Amino acid sequence: MIAFEAGAFIFQVRAAAVIEHEGGVLLHRAPHDDFWSCPGGRVEVGESAAATVARELKEELDAGATVGDLMFLVENFFDYEQRQYHEIGLYFTTRLESAAPILHATGEYYGREGDQDLIFRWFDRASLAQATVRPSFLPAALADEQGARFRHVIHADGNAQRPEVKERA
């Protein structure tokens, strides 16, 4: 996986799925976390980000997926479990195969990644603002009527230091 320590930071490349179905957006979390995020995982060396999304959904939900266009390229800075992260996040529009049981789930649905349990849940676009979602720009971005257009986002959650953004001439 593309993740390494660099000074005070852990740098990683993560690919994630933006899955919408019948007005809902699929999010997941680990049982010990207090926030939700788009399903996905770290990109492996030699693997495309889109292939990472398909692999992670197969591992976590045992579901096939069609990975579409890149929606967000996110330079994300955050603290997690007392560590500072600098993450490059690639968020793709994604469709699950029609036979995926999660498409018919109500309430919480349980998946697994290796030895870690994961909790999945559908959120109405309108109720995303009431959920704790990371990165925190996602609820507003996914509720946006023009959400399907590509965006480059530089973002910092919580106490994370957001780097200075220099304007281009």
C-alpha positions as CSV (number, residue, x, y, z in Angstrom):
1,M,0.0,0.0,0.0
2,I,1.1,3.6,-0.6
3,A,1.6,4.8,3.0
4,F,4.7,5.9,4.8
5,E,5.9,8.0,7.7
6,A,7.3,11.4,6.7
7,G,8.4,13.4,9.6
8,A,5.4,14.1,11.9
9,F,3.0,12.9,9.2
10,I,1.8,9.6,7.8
11,F,1.4,10.1,4.0
12,Q,-1.1,7.9,2.2
13,V,-2.9,7.6,-1.1
14,R,-6.6,6.5,-0.7
15,A,-9.2,5.7,-3.3
16,A,-12.9,5.9,-2.3
17,A,-16.3,5.2,-3.8
18,V,-19.1,7.7,-4.0
19,I,-22.1,5.3,-4.3
20,E,-25.5,6.7,-4.8
21,H,-28.7,4.5,-5.0
22,E,-32.3,5.6,-4.8
23,G,-31.5,9.0,-3.3
24,G,-29.1,7.6,-0.7
25,V,-25.3,7.8,-0.4
26,L,-23.4,4.7,1.1
27,L,-21.0,5.5,3.9
28,H,-19.1,3.2,6.3
29,R,-17.2,3.4,9.6
30,A,-15.3,1.1,11.9
31,P,-17.2,0.3,15.2
32,H,-14.8,2.4,17.3
33,D,-15.0,5.5,15.1
34,D,-17.5,8.3,15.6
35,F,-17.5,9.4,12.0
36,W,-18.6,8.0,8.6
37,S,-16.7,8.1,5.4
38,C,-16.9,6.8,1.8
39,P,-15.9,3.2,1.4
40,G,-12.4,2.6,0.0
41,G,-8.9,2.0,1.0
42,R,-5.2,2.6,0.4
43,V,-3.9,2.2,-3.1
44,E,-1.4,-0.6,-3.6
45,V,1.8,0.1,-5.5
46,G,1.2,-0.8,-9.2
47,E,-2.6,-0.6,-8.8
48,S,-4.7,2.1,-10.3
49,A,-7.0,4.0,-8.0
50,A,-10.1,2.8,-9.8
51,A,-8.9,-0.8,-9.3
52,T,-8.4,-0.1,-5.6
53,V,-12.1,1.0,-5.3
54,A,-13.3,-2.2,-7.0
55,R,-11.0,-4.4,-4.9
56,E,-12.0,-2.8,-1.6
57,L,-15.7,-3.1,-2.4
58,K,-15.2,-6.8,-3.2
59,E,-13.3,-7.3,0.0
60,E,-15.6,-5.3,2.3
61,L,-19.0,-6.1,0.8
62,D,-18.3,-9.1,-1.5
63,A,-19.9,-7.0,-4.3
64,G,-18.7,-6.3,-7.8
65,A,-18.6,-2.6,-8.8
66,T,-18.3,-0.4,-11.9
67,V,-16.0,2.5,-11.1
68,G,-16.8,5.6,-13.1
69,D,-15.4,9.2,-13.3
70,L,-13.1,10.9,-10.8
71,M,-15.3,13.2,-8.7
72,F,-12.9,14.7,-6.2
73,L,-9.2,14.9,-5.9
74,V,-8.6,15.8,-2.2
75,E,-5.5,16.9,-0.5
76,N,-6.6,16.0,3.0
77,F,-4.9,16.9,6.3
78,F,-6.3,15.3,9.5
79,D,-5.5,13.8,12.9
80,Y,-6.5,10.2,13.6
81,E,-5.6,8.1,16.6
82,Q,-3.2,10.7,17.8
83,R,-1.3,10.8,14.4
84,Q,-1.2,13.5,11.7
85,Y,-2.1,12.5,8.2
86,H,-1.5,13.9,4.8
87,E,-3.7,12.0,2.4
88,I,-4.2,12.2,-1.3
89,G,-7.8,11.1,-1.8
90,L,-9.3,10.1,-5.1
91,Y,-13.1,9.8,-5.0
92,F,-14.9,8.0,-7.9
93,T,-18.5,7.7,-8.9
94,T,-19.2,4.0,-8.4
95,R,-22.1,1.7,-9.1
96,L,-22.6,-1.7,-7.3
97,E,-23.7,-4.7,-9.2
98,S,-27.5,-5.1,-9.1
99,A,-27.2,-8.4,-7.1
100,A,-25.3,-6.7,-4.2
101,P,-27.3,-7.3,-1.0
102,I,-26.4,-3.9,0.4
103,L,-28.6,-2.2,-2.3
104,H,-31.6,-3.5,-0.4
105,A,-30.4,-3.0,3.1
106,T,-32.2,-0.8,5.6
107,G,-30.4,0.4,8.8
108,E,-26.9,-0.8,9.4
109,Y,-25.2,-3.5,7.3
110,Y,-22.1,-5.2,8.4
111,G,-19.1,-5.9,6.2
112,R,-15.5,-6.9,6.9
113,E,-12.0,-5.8,6.0
114,G,-9.5,-8.5,7.0
115,D,-9.9,-8.8,10.8
116,Q,-11.8,-5.5,11.1
117,D,-15.6,-5.2,11.2
118,L,-17.2,-2.3,9.2
119,I,-20.6,-0.8,9.5
120,F,-22.3,0.4,6.3
121,R,-25.4,2.6,6.1
122,W,-27.3,4.5,3.5
123,F,-27.8,8.3,4.2
124,D,-30.3,10.5,2.4
125,R,-28.5,13.3,0.7
126,A,-30.6,15.8,2.6
127,S,-29.6,14.2,6.0
128,L,-25.9,14.1,5.3
129,A,-25.4,17.5,7.0
130,Q,-26.6,16.0,10.3
131,A,-24.1,13.1,10.1
132,T,-20.4,13.3,11.2
133,V,-18.6,12.6,7.9
134,R,-14.9,12.8,7.1
135,P,-13.6,14.6,5.2
136,S,-16.1,17.1,6.5
137,F,-16.5,18.9,3.1
138,L,-18.3,15.8,1.7
139,P,-21.9,16.4,3.1
140,A,-22.2,19.8,1.4
141,A,-20.4,18.6,-1.8
142,L,-22.6,15.5,-2.2
143,A,-25.8,17.5,-1.5
144,D,-24.8,20.0,-4.2
145,E,-26.9,19.7,-7.3
146,Q,-23.7,20.0,-9.4
147,G,-21.9,17.4,-7.3
148,A,-21.0,15.3,-10.3
149,R,-18.6,17.9,-11.7
150,F,-14.9,17.2,-10.9
151,R,-13.3,19.3,-8.1
152,H,-9.9,19.6,-6.6
153,V,-10.2,20.2,-2.8
154,I,-7.6,21.2,-0.3
155,H,-9.1,20.3,3.1
156,A,-8.2,20.1,6.8
157,D,-10.4,18.5,9.5
158,G,-10.3,19.1,13.2
159,N,-7.1,20.4,14.6
160,A,-5.1,19.5,11.5
161,Q,-3.0,22.2,10.1
162,R,-4.1,23.2,6.6
163,P,-1.1,24.2,4.5
164,E,-0.8,27.7,3.0
165,V,-2.5,27.7,-0.4
166,K,-0.6,29.9,-2.9
167,E,-2.7,31.4,-5.6
168,R,-1.6,30.8,-9.2
169,A,-0.9,33.8,-11.3
